[in-house]
Amino acid sequence: MRIYIDVSVLTLATFITGIQRVTREITLRLLEHRQEEIVLLHYNAREDRYHIIDHQRFIKYYRGHKGVKNKMITGKTLAIRDMQPGDIFFDLDAVWMCRVKRSYLLPHLKKQGVRIVVHIYDIISITHPQYCLERGVYNFMDYIGAHLQYADAMIVNARATADELKQLADQLGIQLPPCYVVPLGADFRQREQVTAEEVPERVQTAAEASPYILMVGTIEPRKNHKLLLEAYEKGLKQAGYHIILAGYMGWNMEEFAQKLYAHPDYNRGIYHFDGLEDTAIDYLYQHARFLAFCSYTEGFGLPILESIQRGTPVIAADIPVSREVAGEYCDWFKQDDAADLCRVVMEYEDERKYQERKSRLGEYRPVNWEQCCEQMEEILDGM
């Protein structure tokens, strides 16, 4: 049996965030556990075939930060027709962004007897298309429609997503494939506390300037970064807090970016860093007063778990998936309510109460990446 994983999006990505981070962590562990069965693929649209990725170079680049990314893609090719009955095609990456559409690929695989398993992070492009790029919505509709029709099993990270998929399938009048809930891991890097000498000076300076509230992740409409900026202007600044946004400036954010960079407090109380390595992100987590999680909707919300794991309290918009992921280990504010966000922060001005909250975070035991991968392997083995 071969397990094929299309990592075209990961290998083309100029930065590693969100889904690409998950793809990296799961793929690395699958290679550690069962390297002989795994075949990593990069799609070449011009040839309409996959190129095979060298395992050792993949591991060296994504685990050891060594080597040249493009050199992991070998000259060995694999035509779609070469996949055999009993093989598994595991769609793990953000493959709706691939050149090969799943409405084209999956029927061929199904006809050849290949079993299809997909990891679905969320269906936000269907439930909340206003927060997504128009082109991305069309691509995702092709992806989700093909998998609803042809997948043999689906993996999601939260019960809330499984419920949304069931509702979508019912609306379409089709049978939902078996759907398994596997929470994501929260140990991207198992390491000691990061020291100031390990991070860029500008990050160190911002972190040391004043107590700060951190947001981590791509800056896009759905993440609602504007709420934290509004809260800064309506009370956090007066209370002595800075805010730090760590993430790539994404789509449809021109108006927000203009306001952010033109703000009189930019680089004095308001900071934005993009392209940071994991070490610098760790440092910001470790030294933040709070992580703010303001999203309108999510598939899982890994920054919540990453922050809790590092002992940094989380204040989050009250949405179902975040409640499912973190429950009593978060403090909640009303969605899109800057005043309520400020209220939650002010409740912890009592340092004793704040330290008690930090101490309690040590009780939380999230699934780690090893456990996450093992659960996915059990599903693959059961196919």
N, C-alpha and C positions, 0 to 999 in steps of 0.2 A: 504493500500500500504506500502510495505517495500522498503527501499533504502539500498542495500548492498554495502559496501565498503571494498575491500580487502586491508588491510594495512600491509600485511605480510612483505614487504620490509622495511617500516618505523619501524616496531617493532623489526626487526632484525638488523637494522643499528646501527653501533657503533658510528657514528657521524651524526649530522644533518646538511645537506647542500643541496643547490639546490632544487631538486624535493622533498626531504624529508621535507624540511622546508615548501614548498607550501602545501604538503599533510597535514602536521600538522595544519597549519593555517586554511585551508578550513574545515577540519574534525572537529576541535574544534568549529568552528562557526556553522556548520551544527548541531552539538550536542546541541548547545545553542538554536538554532532556532526550531528544530523539533526532539528532542531526541527520542520520542516514535517511530518514523518512521525509524530511522537509526539503522542498524545492522553492527557492525564492525567485520571483519573476519580476522583470521590468518590461513593460509593453512598448514595442516599437510600432507606431501607427503606420509608418511608411511600408514596412515589411508585413504588417498584419500578423505579427508573431511575437512571442515573448523571448527575451534574452534571459539566460539564467545568471543569477548573481552568485558570486563566489562567497561561500559561508565565512571563511576565515577573514577575508577582507571586510565583510559586513560587520563581523564581531569587532575586528580591530578598529574600525572607524566609529561605530556607535557605542562600543563599550570602552575602548581605549583612547578614543579621540586621536587616532593616528591614521595615516594613509590618506589617499585621495579618493573622494567619494565616487567619482566617475569610473575609476579603475576597478571597482567591485563588479561592474557590469561586464560580463565576459562575452566572447564571440559565440559561445554555445547558444543555440536557439531551440525553442520548443514551439511547434505549431499547435494551435488549439486542438486539432484533430489527434494529436499525439497523446493526449490525456486518456487514460484507460479506465474501463469499468472497475469500480471498487475504489478508485482514487477519490480523494477529497479535495475540493476547491474551497479554501477558507478565505472568505472576503473579510479581511480584518481592517484594512486601511480605509481612508476616505475615498473609496474607489468611484463614487459618482463624479469625481473630478477627472477620471481617467479618459483617455481618448477612445478606448474600447467600451461602448455602452453595454450595460448588462442585459438590455433587451435583445442585443445581438449575440452576446457571449453565452448566456445561461441556457438558451434553448439548445445550442450545439452541445454543451457539456451534458445536459440532461439526456439528450438523444444517445450520447456515447456511454451512458451509465455512470457518469461521474456524480458523486454525491456532493451537494452544495450546502455549505454552512456559512452563515453571515453573522457578523457582529454589528448590531445596529446600536449606535450611540444615542440617537434620539430621532424623532420625526418632526422636529421643529419647522423644517421647511414646509411641512404639510399643515401643521396646527397653527403656526405663527409665521406665515410667509412674509409678513410686513417687516420682519427683522432680518431678512435674508436677501442676497443678491438675486435679481430676477433670473439670470442665467443659471445660478445655482439651484433655484427652485425647480426649473425645468429638468435639469440634470438629475436632481434627487427624485423627482417623480418617476423618471425612467428607472432609476436604481431600485426604489422601493417597490414599484409595480412589478418589476421583473422578479425580485426576490419573493414577494408575496405569491407569485405564480409558480416559481421553480425551486425555491429553497427547500431543503429537507429538514433544516433546523435553523432557528434563530437564537442568538444570544443577545440579551440586553443587560443593562447595568442596574436597572431599578424597576420595581413592580409598576411604578407609574407609567413607564414607557411600554411595558407589556400590555397594560390596560388600554393605552392609546392605540397600540397596534391592533388589539382585538376589536376596538371600536371602529377603526378604519376598515378592517377586513369585513366586519358586519355590514358597514355602509356599502361596501363594494359587492357584497353578496358572495364572498369567497371564504374558504376555510383557512384559518390561520395555521401555518406550519407550527410544529412543536416549538414552544418559546421558553427559554431557560434564563433565569435571572442570575447573573454573576457580577457581584459588586467589583468595582475596580480597586486596584491596590493603591496604597498611599505611602509607599517607600521608594520614591524615585531614586533617592540616593541615601544609602546607609553610610553615614559618615559622622565624624565628630563635629562639634561646633565649629563654624567657619570663623576664621580670624580676619581682622580688618586688612591684614597684609595680603589676603587672598583675593580681594575684590578691587575693582577700579576705584580710584580716589574719589571720583564724583559721587559714587554710591556710598562710600564710607562717610563723606562729608554730609550728604543729605540725611543719612540715618542717624548721625550724631547731633544734628542741629537742634532737634526738638522731638518730643513724643510724636509719633506719626501713625496715621491709619493707612493701611496698604490695600491696594487692589492688584491682583495678579491675573493676567490673561489678555488675549487679544482685545483691543479697544474697538468695539462694534456696538451697534444700536441695542442689541439684545442684552448686553452686559450692563447697560445703564450707568456708565461712569459719570454721566452728567449729574446724577443724584448726589454723589459724593462731593463733587465740586460745589453744588448748591448748598450742601450741608456745611461745607467749609465756610462759605460766605455767610451763612445764617446762624453760626454758633460755634463751629469747631475752631475757627481761627481765634475768636475771642477767648475761647477756653484754653488756648495755647497749643493747639494741635496743628501739625503739618499733614499734608496728604502726599502719598507717593503712588503713582500709577506705573506698573511694570508690565509692559506688553507691547506688541506690535500695533501700530495705528492702522486699523483695518478699513473696511469699506464703508461708504456713506457717512463718514465722520468728519467731513471737511469743515462744517460749521462748528462742531465741537472743538476740533483741533485749532481753528482760528481763535476761538474764545480762550482756550487753554493757554496757547503760546503768547497771546496778547495780554494775558492777565497780569496786573501789576505785581502780583506775588509769585509769578513764575520764576523758578529757581531760587526762591527765597522762602517760600512756604508751601509751594506746589511744585512737584517734580514729576517728570515723565522719563522713564528709561525704557528703551527697546533694544532688542538684540543681546540681552544679558545671558551669560552662561548660567548653568544650574547653580554653581557655587555662589554667584551674586544673588540669585533669587533666594537661596537658602539663607544667606546673610540678612536679607530684607525681612524674610519671615521671622527669623530669630529675634530681631530687634524691634519689630513693630509692636505698638501698643495693642492694636486690633487689626485683624483682616476684615475688610468690608466686602460683602458679597451681595450685590444689588440687582442681580439678574431678574429679568421679567419671566424667563423660563429657562430650564436647563435639562440636559439629559442625565447628568450626575452631579457635577460640581466638585471636581477634584481639589481646587484650591481650599475648599473648606476642610477636607481631610488632611491636606498637606500642612495647613496652619495648625490644626488641632494636634497633629503629630509632633509638631515643633514647639508645642506649649504656648502658642499664641492664641488668645481668645478671638472668637469669630462673632461678628454681628452681621446678620443676614436678613434679606427680604424674605418674608414668610410665604414661601411657595411649596407645594406638596412634595416635590422631589427632594428639596433641601431638608425638609422635615424628615423624610424617609432616611436620608443619608446620615444626618447628624443629630436629630431630635433634641434631647435635653442638653447636649453639649454645645449648642449655639444659643445666642441671645437674638431675639427676633424683633424686627421693626416692620411697620406697615409698608407695603409696596409703594414706591414712588412718594414717600413722605419724608422729606428732609428733616423736618422738625422731630419726627419720631426717631429717626436715626440718631440725631443729636441727643435726644432723651436717653437712649440706651447707653451711649458713651458716657453721659454725665452721671448715670447711676453707678459707674465704677470710679468716680473721683475719690471715693473712699478706698485708700490703698489696701486696707485690710481685706475688703470685699473683693478687690481686683486680684490679690494674691490667692485668695481662696478659690476664685474662679480658675486661675491658672493651675493651681494644684489639682483641681478636679479633672482637668483635661488629661492628666496622666492615667486616669482610669479607663480611657477610651481605647478599645482594641479593634482597629479597623482591619479588614482583610489586607494582607500584604500581596506584593506582586507574585510571589511564589505560589501562594494559595489561589490567587486569581487564575494564574496559568494552569495550575493543576485541575481546577474546576472546568476550565475550557477543554483541557485534554480529555477529561472523563466524558464530556459530550462528544468530542471527536471520536473517541474509542468506541462509543456506543452506536455509531452510525452503521 
